[in-house]
Amino acid sequence: MRNLNSLLVMLVLVLVFVGCEKDNDPPSNSELIVGKDWKITNYLVTENTSPPYDLFTTPSVTNCTRDDIYKFSSDGKYMIDEGATRCYQNDPQIYQEGTWVIADNILKWTYPYQRGHFTETYTILELTPKQMVLERTFTEQGYNYVLKITYVPQ
């Protein structure tokens, strides 16, 4: 009887410890994107069949654009902050606000545009605590574009 009681106590203890193990599920894409200040480090553009080029290394992209900060909040809103330098002194510090959602490996953000709203859709190629790589393809005025944008948290 004593052995049976000891066996039952051991069984209960094993079940308690197994039931109390930490949940080791990896964070979701939504959890990875929220609460960080993301900055673009690489902006590859491919036009039709031309080789890609990094838009952020061209003279047309100024420092006031290179230091912009992208912030995603858990309530589904995002904002783009001008960063340390504004392109025009009278520009607001937050120059774009809108909403975002992730479904599967697709990030969509929507923002006011002219008389309505505009939605951009990106495929998430990589999303880790240290890097986010998004890709967007579209056609405009007969040209096919692929954008591959790399962000890192600040």
C-alpha positions in Angstrom: 0.0 0.0 0.0 2.9 2.3 0.9 4.4 1.7 -2.6 1.1 2.5 -4.2 0.8 5.8 -2.3 4.4 6.7 -3.2 3.7 5.9 -6.8 0.6 8.0 -6.8 2.4 11.0 -5.3 5.2 10.7 -7.9 2.6 10.5 -10.7 0.9 13.6 -9.4 4.2 15.5 -9.1 5.2 14.6 -12.6 1.8 15.7 -14.0 2.1 19.0 -12.1 5.6 19.8 -13.4 4.7 18.8 -17.0 1.5 20.9 -16.8 3.4 23.9 -15.5 6.1 23.9 -18.3 6.5 27.2 -20.0 4.9 27.8 -23.3 7.7 28.0 -25.8 5.7 29.1 -28.8 7.6 31.6 -31.0 6.2 35.1 -31.1 3.7 35.8 -33.9 4.5 38.2 -36.7 2.2 40.8 -35.0 4.1 40.5 -31.7 7.4 40.9 -33.5 6.5 44.1 -35.4 4.9 45.9 -32.4 6.7 48.1 -29.9 9.8 48.9 -32.0 11.0 51.9 -33.9 11.8 50.4 -37.4 14.1 52.2 -39.8 14.7 51.4 -43.4 18.3 50.3 -44.2 17.9 48.9 -47.7 15.3 49.7 -50.4 15.9 47.6 -53.5 13.9 48.5 -56.6 13.6 46.2 -59.6 12.0 47.7 -62.7 10.9 45.2 -65.3 14.0 43.0 -66.0 16.6 45.6 -65.0 19.0 44.7 -62.2 17.9 45.9 -58.8 19.2 49.1 -57.3 19.2 50.4 -53.8 17.0 53.5 -53.8 18.4 54.6 -50.4 21.9 55.0 -51.9 20.8 57.4 -54.7 21.1 61.2 -54.3 17.3 61.5 -54.8 16.8 60.1 -51.3 17.9 62.7 -48.7 19.0 62.2 -45.1 15.6 63.6 -43.9 14.0 60.5 -45.5 16.7 58.0 -44.5 16.1 58.7 -40.8 12.3 58.2 -40.9 10.9 55.9 -38.2 8.1 53.4 -38.6 6.1 52.5 -35.5 3.4 49.8 -35.3 1.2 49.6 -32.2 -0.8 46.7 -30.9 -4.1 48.4 -31.6 -3.6 48.1 -35.3 -2.4 51.6 -35.9 0.9 52.8 -37.4 2.7 56.0 -37.9 5.8 57.3 -39.8 7.9 59.7 -37.8 10.2 62.2 -39.6 13.0 61.1 -37.3 15.8 63.6 -36.3 15.6 65.7 -39.4 12.5 66.9 -41.2 12.6 67.5 -45.0 10.8 70.8 -44.5 10.9 72.7 -41.3 7.1 73.2 -41.2 6.3 69.6 -41.8 4.6 67.7 -38.9 6.8 65.3 -37.0 4.4 62.5 -37.7 3.8 62.6 -41.5 1.7 59.5 -42.0 -0.7 57.6 -39.9 -3.0 54.7 -40.7 -3.9 51.1 -39.9 -2.1 47.8 -40.3 -2.9 44.1 -40.2 -1.0 40.9 -40.7 -2.6 37.8 -42.1 -0.4 34.8 -42.8 2.8 36.4 -44.2 1.1 39.4 -45.7 1.3 42.9 -44.1 -1.2 45.5 -45.3 -1.2 49.0 -44.2 -3.9 51.6 -45.1 -3.6 55.3 -44.9 -5.6 58.4 -46.0 -4.8 59.4 -49.6 -6.4 62.2 -51.5 -10.2 61.6 -51.3 -10.1 58.1 -49.8 -7.7 55.5 -48.5 -4.8 53.6 -50.1 -3.7 50.2 -49.1 -0.2 48.8 -49.7 0.3 45.0 -49.5 3.6 43.5 -48.7 4.8 39.9 -48.5 6.8 39.3 -45.3 10.0 37.6 -46.5 11.7 37.7 -43.1 10.6 38.9 -39.7 12.8 38.5 -36.6 13.4 40.6 -33.6 16.4 42.1 -35.5 15.1 42.5 -39.0 12.0 42.8 -41.1 12.2 42.3 -44.9 9.1 43.1 -47.0 8.4 42.8 -50.7 5.8 44.5 -52.8 5.1 44.0 -56.5 3.0 46.2 -58.6 2.5 47.6 -62.2 2.4 51.3 -62.9 2.2 53.0 -66.3 3.2 49.7 -68.0 6.2 49.1 -65.8 6.5 46.1 -63.4 8.1 46.9 -60.1 9.4 44.8 -57.2 10.3 46.6 -54.0 12.3 44.7 -51.4 12.6 46.8 -48.2 14.7 45.9 -45.2 14.0 47.5 -41.8 15.9 47.2 -38.5 14.7 48.2 -35.1 16.4 51.1 -33.4 
